[in-house]
């Protein structure tokens, strides 16, 4: 399972995932807001909308900085 919220099922080797979902009408509104931010070339609004849609989203700079810090910590 990929998700964190896993529950057992009636079978010992089968697990059930309780995934987050967005109501389709709300998803449409969120995607429209993202499209408008893209059309306006508003980078901050684009990132804000991405984070609303995908809470796990992290910018490449964040990921790279963490990786560099981890590697620097190993070489010390």
Biopython code that builds the backbone (N, CA, C, O; Angstrom):
import numpy as np
from Bio.PDB.StructureBuilder import StructureBuilder

atoms = [
    (1, "UNK", "N", (0.830, -1.180, 0.000)),
    (1, "UNK", "CA", (0.000, 0.000, 0.000)),
    (1, "UNK", "C", (0.878, 1.247, 0.000)),
    (1, "UNK", "O", (1.932, 1.288, 0.635)),
    (2, "UNK", "N", (0.436, 2.223, -0.700)),
    (2, "UNK", "CA", (1.164, 3.486, -0.764)),
    (2, "UNK", "C", (0.702, 4.431, 0.343)),
    (2, "UNK", "O", (1.521, 5.125, 0.945)),
    (3, "UNK", "N", (-0.593, 4.461, 0.613)),
    (3, "UNK", "CA", (-1.155, 5.404, 1.571)),
    (3, "UNK", "C", (-0.786, 5.085, 3.009)),
    (3, "UNK", "O", (-0.330, 3.987, 3.327)),
    (4, "UNK", "N", (-0.993, 6.065, 3.863)),
    (4, "UNK", "CA", (-0.698, 5.904, 5.280)),
    (4, "UNK", "C", (-1.884, 5.348, 6.053)),
    (4, "UNK", "O", (-1.698, 4.757, 7.117)),
    (5, "UNK", "N", (-3.081, 5.521, 5.552)),
    (5, "UNK", "CA", (-4.279, 5.125, 6.274)),
    (5, "UNK", "C", (-4.766, 3.779, 5.745)),
    (5, "UNK", "O", (-5.683, 3.713, 4.926)),
    (6, "UNK", "N", (-4.137, 2.713, 6.226)),
    (6, "UNK", "CA", (-4.433, 1.359, 5.760)),
    (6, "UNK", "C", (-5.168, 0.611, 6.864)),
    (6, "UNK", "O", (-4.831, 0.722, 8.043)),
    (7, "UNK", "N", (-6.171, -0.146, 6.461)),
    (7, "UNK", "CA", (-6.956, -0.919, 7.431)),
    (7, "UNK", "C", (-6.999, -2.380, 6.992)),
    (7, "UNK", "O", (-6.932, -2.678, 5.799)),
    (8, "UNK", "N", (-7.110, -3.283, 7.953)),
    (8, "UNK", "CA", (-7.218, -4.702, 7.582)),
    (8, "UNK", "C", (-8.573, -4.991, 6.933)),
    (8, "UNK", "O", (-9.544, -4.258, 7.120)),
    (9, "UNK", "N", (-8.607, -6.067, 6.177)),
    (9, "UNK", "CA", (-9.863, -6.521, 5.582)),
    (9, "UNK", "C", (-10.239, -7.848, 6.236)),
    (9, "UNK", "O", (-9.645, -8.241, 7.240)),
    (10, "UNK", "N", (-11.206, -8.522, 5.677)),
    (10, "UNK", "CA", (-11.589, -9.831, 6.191)),
    (10, "UNK", "C", (-10.566, -10.911, 5.892)),
    (10, "UNK", "O", (-10.642, -12.006, 6.449)),
    (11, "UNK", "N", (-9.624, -10.623, 5.033)),
    (11, "UNK", "CA", (-8.586, -11.578, 4.650)),
    (11, "UNK", "C", (-7.250, -11.098, 5.209)),
    (11, "UNK", "O", (-6.937, -9.913, 5.093)),
    (12, "UNK", "N", (-6.459, -11.974, 5.807)),
    (12, "UNK", "CA", (-5.205, -11.533, 6.446)),
    (12, "UNK", "C", (-4.162, -10.962, 5.486)),
    (12, "UNK", "O", (-3.270, -10.226, 5.909)),
    (13, "UNK", "N", (-4.264, -11.291, 4.211)),
    (13, "UNK", "CA", (-3.263, -10.792, 3.261)),
    (13, "UNK", "C", (-3.777, -9.655, 2.382)),
    (13, "UNK", "O", (-3.096, -9.228, 1.451)),
    (14, "UNK", "N", (-4.974, -9.171, 2.679)),
    (14, "UNK", "CA", (-5.554, -8.073, 1.899)),
    (14, "UNK", "C", (-5.789, -6.890, 2.825)),
    (14, "UNK", "O", (-6.436, -7.012, 3.865)),
    (15, "UNK", "N", (-5.254, -5.752, 2.429)),
    (15, "UNK", "CA", (-5.438, -4.523, 3.201)),
    (15, "UNK", "C", (-6.334, -3.575, 2.405)),
    (15, "UNK", "O", (-6.416, -3.665, 1.180)),
    (16, "UNK", "N", (-6.997, -2.674, 3.107)),
    (16, "UNK", "CA", (-7.861, -1.673, 2.481)),
    (16, "UNK", "C", (-7.255, -0.294, 2.708)),
    (16, "UNK", "O", (-6.828, 0.033, 3.815)),
    (17, "UNK", "N", (-7.223, 0.501, 1.659)),
    (17, "UNK", "CA", (-6.726, 1.865, 1.774)),
    (17, "UNK", "C", (-7.899, 2.815, 1.910)),
    (17, "UNK", "O", (-8.914, 2.675, 1.228)),
    (18, "UNK", "N", (-7.745, 3.775, 2.793)),
    (18, "UNK", "CA", (-8.741, 4.843, 2.921)),
    (18, "UNK", "C", (-8.097, 6.096, 2.359)),
    (18, "UNK", "O", (-7.417, 6.843, 3.062)),
    (19, "UNK", "N", (-8.328, 6.302, 1.085)),
    (19, "UNK", "CA", (-7.688, 7.406, 0.370)),
    (19, "UNK", "C", (-8.515, 8.681, 0.480)),
    (19, "UNK", "O", (-9.742, 8.650, 0.575)),
    (20, "UNK", "N", (-7.807, 9.789, 0.464)),
    (20, "UNK", "CA", (-8.442, 11.099, 0.440)),
    (20, "UNK", "C", (-9.072, 11.280, -0.928)),
    (20, "UNK", "O", (-8.506, 10.856, -1.935)),
    (21, "UNK", "N", (-10.232, 11.903, -0.971)),
    (21, "UNK", "CA", (-10.861, 12.180, -2.261)),
    (21, "UNK", "C", (-11.491, 13.565, -2.226)),
    (21, "UNK", "O", (-11.796, 14.093, -1.156)),
    (22, "UNK", "N", (-11.678, 14.133, -3.378)),
    (22, "UNK", "CA", (-12.265, 15.461, -3.521)),
    (22, "UNK", "C", (-13.572, 15.307, -4.286)),
    (22, "UNK", "O", (-13.632, 14.612, -5.300)),
    (23, "UNK", "N", (-14.605, 15.955, -3.794)),
    (23, "UNK", "CA", (-15.892, 15.952, -4.484)),
    (23, "UNK", "C", (-15.682, 16.466, -5.914)),
    (23, "UNK", "O", (-14.985, 17.464, -6.101)),
    (24, "UNK", "N", (-16.260, 15.818, -6.919)),
    (24, "UNK", "CA", (-16.034, 16.235, -8.309)),
    (24, "UNK", "C", (-16.348, 17.711, -8.583)),
    (24, "UNK", "O", (-15.621, 18.357, -9.337)),
    (25, "UNK", "N", (-17.408, 18.251, -7.992)),
    (25, "UNK", "CA", (-17.741, 19.669, -8.219)),
    (25, "UNK", "C", (-16.652, 20.578, -7.639)),
    (25, "UNK", "O", (-16.283, 21.579, -8.253)),
    (26, "UNK", "N", (-16.140, 20.226, -6.458)),
    (26, "UNK", "CA", (-15.060, 21.004, -5.852)),
    (26, "UNK", "C", (-13.784, 20.861, -6.669)),
    (26, "UNK", "O", (-13.054, 21.835, -6.856)),
    (27, "UNK", "N", (-13.509, 19.653, -7.158)),
    (27, "UNK", "CA", (-12.335, 19.430, -7.993)),
    (27, "UNK", "C", (-12.394, 20.302, -9.243)),
    (27, "UNK", "O", (-11.383, 20.883, -9.639)),
    (28, "UNK", "N", (-13.549, 20.397, -9.860)),
    (28, "UNK", "CA", (-13.700, 21.254, -11.035)),
    (28, "UNK", "C", (-13.341, 22.709, -10.707)),
    (28, "UNK", "O", (-12.644, 23.370, -11.477)),
    (29, "UNK", "N", (-13.819, 23.199, -9.564)),
    (29, "UNK", "CA", (-13.515, 24.570, -9.153)),
    (29, "UNK", "C", (-12.023, 24.752, -8.885)),
    (29, "UNK", "O", (-11.441, 25.775, -9.245)),
    (30, "UNK", "N", (-11.417, 23.766, -8.260)),
    (30, "UNK", "CA", (-9.988, 23.853, -7.947)),
    (30, "UNK", "C", (-9.148, 23.833, -9.225)),
    (30, "UNK", "O", (-8.167, 24.567, -9.345)),
    (31, "UNK", "N", (-9.543, 22.990, -10.169)),
    (31, "UNK", "CA", (-8.820, 22.931, -11.441)),
    (31, "UNK", "C", (-9.003, 24.220, -12.239)),
    (31, "UNK", "O", (-8.076, 24.676, -12.910)),
    (32, "UNK", "N", (-10.186, 24.798, -12.166)),
    (32, "UNK", "CA", (-10.424, 26.078, -12.827)),
    (32, "UNK", "C", (-9.524, 27.157, -12.222)),
    (32, "UNK", "O", (-8.935, 27.955, -12.952)),
    (33, "UNK", "N", (-9.415, 27.182, -10.899)),
    (33, "UNK", "CA", (-8.548, 28.162, -10.236)),
    (33, "UNK", "C", (-7.093, 27.954, -10.655)),
    (33, "UNK", "O", (-6.359, 28.923, -10.854)),
    (34, "UNK", "N", (-6.672, 26.691, -10.789)),
    (34, "UNK", "CA", (-5.309, 26.413, -11.248)),
    (34, "UNK", "C", (-5.125, 26.891, -12.686)),
    (34, "UNK", "O", (-4.106, 27.500, -13.012)),
    (35, "UNK", "N", (-6.096, 26.621, -13.538)),
    (35, "UNK", "CA", (-6.030, 27.063, -14.940)),
    (35, "UNK", "C", (-5.940, 28.584, -15.019)),
    (35, "UNK", "O", (-5.158, 29.117, -15.806)),
    (36, "UNK", "N", (-6.733, 29.286, -14.210)),
    (36, "UNK", "CA", (-6.706, 30.751, -14.208)),
    (36, "UNK", "C", (-5.349, 31.274, -13.740)),
    (36, "UNK", "O", (-4.840, 32.253, -14.285)),
    (37, "UNK", "N", (-4.771, 30.634, -12.747)),
    (37, "UNK", "CA", (-3.444, 31.035, -12.275)),
    (37, "UNK", "C", (-2.402, 30.816, -13.376)),
    (37, "UNK", "O", (-1.506, 31.638, -13.565)),
    (38, "UNK", "N", (-2.531, 29.699, -14.099)),
    (38, "UNK", "CA", (-1.602, 29.425, -15.204)),
    (38, "UNK", "C", (-1.776, 30.454, -16.320)),
    (38, "UNK", "O", (-0.795, 30.986, -16.840)),
    (39, "UNK", "N", (-3.023, 30.729, -16.680)),
    (39, "UNK", "CA", (-3.296, 31.704, -17.739)),
    (39, "UNK", "C", (-2.771, 33.086, -17.379)),
    (39, "UNK", "O", (-2.337, 33.839, -18.251)),
    (40, "UNK", "N", (-2.813, 33.420, -16.077)),
    (40, "UNK", "CA", (-2.333, 34.726, -15.610)),
    (40, "UNK", "C", (-0.826, 34.719, -15.368)),
    (40, "UNK", "O", (-0.241, 35.747, -15.026)),
    (41, "UNK", "N", (-0.204, 33.559, -15.546)),
    (41, "UNK", "CA", (1.234, 33.392, -15.301)),
    (41, "UNK", "C", (1.594, 33.827, -13.871)),
    (41, "UNK", "O", (2.627, 34.455, -13.642)),
    (42, "UNK", "N", (0.724, 33.479, -12.925)),
    (42, "UNK", "CA", (0.903, 33.826, -11.521)),
    (42, "UNK", "C", (1.498, 32.627, -10.790)),
    (42, "UNK", "O", (0.772, 31.748, -10.325)),
    (43, "UNK", "N", (2.812, 32.600, -10.694)),
    (43, "UNK", "CA", (3.516, 31.466, -10.109)),
    (43, "UNK", "C", (3.109, 31.165, -8.678)),
    (43, "UNK", "O", (2.949, 30.001, -8.312)),
    (44, "UNK", "N", (2.942, 32.192, -7.869)),
    (44, "UNK", "CA", (2.552, 31.967, -6.469)),
    (44, "UNK", "C", (1.169, 31.337, -6.379)),
    (44, "UNK", "O", (0.950, 30.428, -5.578)),
    (45, "UNK", "N", (0.236, 31.813, -7.196)),
    (45, "UNK", "CA", (-1.111, 31.241, -7.194)),
    (45, "UNK", "C", (-1.088, 29.802, -7.718)),
    (45, "UNK", "O", (-1.838, 28.952, -7.237)),
    (46, "UNK", "N", (-0.227, 29.532, -8.705)),
    (46, "UNK", "CA", (-0.120, 28.161, -9.227)),
    (46, "UNK", "C", (0.326, 27.211, -8.125)),
    (46, "UNK", "O", (-0.264, 26.147, -7.941)),
    (47, "UNK", "N", (1.370, 27.594, -7.390)),
    (47, "UNK", "CA", (1.879, 26.743, -6.309)),
    (47, "UNK", "C", (0.820, 26.583, -5.228)),
    (47, "UNK", "O", (0.630, 25.484, -4.707)),
    (48, "UNK", "N", (0.137, 27.653, -4.888)),
    (48, "UNK", "CA", (-0.919, 27.597, -3.876)),
    (48, "UNK", "C", (-2.005, 26.607, -4.304)),
    (48, "UNK", "O", (-2.459, 25.795, -3.499)),
    (49, "UNK", "N", (-2.421, 26.678, -5.580)),
    (49, "UNK", "CA", (-3.456, 25.767, -6.068)),
    (49, "UNK", "C", (-2.957, 24.325, -6.119)),
    (49, "UNK", "O", (-3.709, 23.400, -5.809)),
    (50, "UNK", "N", (-1.708, 24.126, -6.503)),
    (50, "UNK", "CA", (-1.149, 22.765, -6.501)),
    (50, "UNK", "C", (-1.159, 22.178, -5.096)),
    (50, "UNK", "O", (-1.506, 21.014, -4.897)),
    (51, "UNK", "N", (-0.770, 23.012, -4.115)),
    (51, "UNK", "CA", (-0.759, 22.538, -2.728)),
    (51, "UNK", "C", (-2.182, 22.232, -2.237)),
    (51, "UNK", "O", (-2.369, 21.334, -1.417)),
    (52, "UNK", "N", (-3.179, 22.966, -2.728)),
    (52, "UNK", "CA", (-4.571, 22.664, -2.377)),
    (52, "UNK", "C", (-5.006, 21.332, -2.978)),
    (52, "UNK", "O", (-5.681, 20.534, -2.327)),
    (53, "UNK", "N", (-4.614, 21.106, -4.215)),
    (53, "UNK", "CA", (-5.001, 19.876, -4.904)),
    (53, "UNK", "C", (-4.226, 18.667, -4.405)),
    (53, "UNK", "O", (-4.782, 17.581, -4.245)),
    (54, "UNK", "N", (-2.934, 18.867, -4.161)),
    (54, "UNK", "CA", (-2.050, 17.763, -3.774)),
    (54, "UNK", "C", (-1.271, 18.196, -2.533)),
    (54, "UNK", "O", (-0.174, 18.742, -2.657)),
    (55, "UNK", "N", (-1.820, 17.961, -1.339)),
    (55, "UNK", "CA", (-1.155, 18.422, -0.120)),
    (55, "UNK", "C", (0.273, 17.897, 0.028)),
    (55, "UNK", "O", (1.094, 18.522, 0.701)),
    (56, "UNK", "N", (0.571, 16.768, -0.587)),
    (56, "UNK", "CA", (1.914, 16.191, -0.499)),
    (56, "UNK", "C", (2.911, 16.882, -1.432)),
    (56, "UNK", "O", (4.111, 16.616, -1.364)),
    (57, "UNK", "N", (2.423, 17.762, -2.298)),
    (57, "UNK", "CA", (3.288, 18.438, -3.269)),
    (57, "UNK", "C", (4.381, 19.216, -2.557)),
    (57, "UNK", "O", (4.135, 19.912, -1.572)),
    (58, "UNK", "N", (5.605, 19.079, -3.085)),
    (58, "UNK", "CA", (6.739, 19.867, -2.605)),
    (58, "UNK", "C", (7.518, 20.314, -3.824)),
    (58, "UNK", "O", (7.752, 19.530, -4.744)),
    (59, "UNK", "N", (7.914, 21.560, -3.831)),
    (59, "UNK", "CA", (8.668, 22.104, -4.959)),
    (59, "UNK", "C", (10.023, 21.409, -5.050)),
    (59, "UNK", "O", (10.562, 20.940, -4.048)),
    (60, "UNK", "N", (10.560, 21.350, -6.254)),
    (60, "UNK", "CA", (11.854, 20.703, -6.482)),
    (60, "UNK", "C", (12.936, 21.308, -5.597)),
    (60, "UNK", "O", (13.815, 20.598, -5.110)),
    (61, "UNK", "N", (12.871, 22.623, -5.390)),
    (61, "UNK", "CA", (13.878, 23.286, -4.558)),
    (61, "UNK", "C", (13.865, 22.741, -3.134)),
    (61, "UNK", "O", (14.920, 22.553, -2.529)),
    (62, "UNK", "N", (12.674, 22.488, -2.599)),
    (62, "UNK", "CA", (12.551, 21.933, -1.250)),
    (62, "UNK", "C", (13.164, 20.535, -1.185)),
    (62, "UNK", "O", (13.932, 20.221, -0.276)),
    (63, "UNK", "N", (12.816, 19.713, -2.155)),
    (63, "UNK", "CA", (13.309, 18.338, -2.184)),
    (63, "UNK", "C", (14.830, 18.329, -2.341)),
    (63, "UNK", "O", (15.524, 17.589, -1.644)),
    (64, "UNK", "N", (15.342, 19.146, -3.251)),
    (64, "UNK", "CA", (16.781, 19.204, -3.475)),
    (64, "UNK", "C", (17.526, 19.698, -2.245)),
    (64, "UNK", "O", (18.582, 19.164, -1.906)),
    (65, "UNK", "N", (16.987, 20.715, -1.570)),
    (65, "UNK", "CA", (17.625, 21.243, -0.363)),
    (65, "UNK", "C", (17.686, 20.176, 0.725)),
    (65, "UNK", "O", (18.702, 20.045, 1.408)),
    (66, "UNK", "N", (16.609, 19.414, 0.891)),
    (66, "UNK", "CA", (16.596, 18.346, 1.885)),
    (66, "UNK", "C", (17.613, 17.261, 1.542)),
    (66, "UNK", "O", (18.309, 16.750, 2.419)),
    (67, "UNK", "N", (17.690, 16.915, 0.260)),
    (67, "UNK", "CA", (18.642, 15.887, -0.169)),
    (67, "UNK", "C", (20.082, 16.354, 0.069)),
    (67, "UNK", "O", (20.917, 15.590, 0.553)),
    (68, "UNK", "N", (20.361, 17.605, -0.274)),
    (68, "UNK", "CA", (21.706, 18.142, -0.052)),
    (68, "UNK", "C", (22.054, 18.154, 1.437)),
    (68, "UNK", "O", (23.175, 17.814, 1.816)),
    (69, "UNK", "N", (21.097, 18.543, 2.276)),
    (69, "UNK", "CA", (21.336, 18.577, 3.721)),
    (69, "UNK", "C", (21.596, 17.163, 4.240)),
    (69, "UNK", "O", (22.484, 16.959, 5.068)),
    (70, "UNK", "N", (20.830, 16.196, 3.760)),
    (70, "UNK", "CA", (21.017, 14.809, 4.198)),
    (70, "UNK", "C", (22.381, 14.287, 3.779)),
    (70, "UNK", "O", (23.059, 13.608, 4.550)),
    (71, "UNK", "N", (22.782, 14.608, 2.552)),
    (71, "UNK", "CA", (24.092, 14.162, 2.090)),
    (71, "UNK", "C", (25.217, 14.853, 2.848)),
    (71, "UNK", "O", (26.234, 14.232, 3.155)),
    (72, "UNK", "N", (25.038, 16.129, 3.147)),
    (72, "UNK", "CA", (26.057, 16.851, 3.915)),
    (72, "UNK", "C", (26.166, 16.267, 5.324)),
    (72, "UNK", "O", (27.264, 16.189, 5.876)),
    (73, "UNK", "N", (25.053, 15.863, 5.901)),
    (73, "UNK", "CA", (25.056, 15.265, 7.234)),
    (73, "UNK", "C", (25.766, 13.925, 7.267)),
    (73, "UNK", "O", (26.369, 13.568, 8.280)),
    (74, "UNK", "N", (25.703, 13.186, 6.184)),
    (74, "UNK", "CA", (26.379, 11.876, 6.106)),
    (74, "UNK", "C", (27.886, 12.022, 5.996)),
    (74, "UNK", "O", (28.635, 11.182, 6.494)),
    (75, "UNK", "N", (28.330, 13.090, 5.341)),
    (75, "UNK", "CA", (29.774, 13.235, 5.127)),
    (75, "UNK", "C", (30.463, 13.896, 6.304)),
    (75, "UNK", "O", (31.688, 14.012, 6.318)),
    (76, "UNK", "N", (29.690, 14.333, 7.299)),
    (76, "UNK", "CA", (30.301, 14.979, 8.473)),
    (76, "UNK", "C", (30.749, 13.953, 9.487)),
    (76, "UNK", "O", (31.284, 14.314, 10.535)),
]
sb = StructureBuilder()
sb.init_structure("model")
sb.init_model(0)
sb.init_chain("A")
sb.init_seg("    ")
for serial, (resi, resn, name, xyz) in enumerate(atoms, 1):
    if name == "N":
        sb.init_residue(resn, " ", resi, " ")
    sb.init_atom(name, np.array(xyz, "f"), 0.0, 1.0, " ", f" {name:<3s}", serial, name[0])
structure = sb.get_structure()
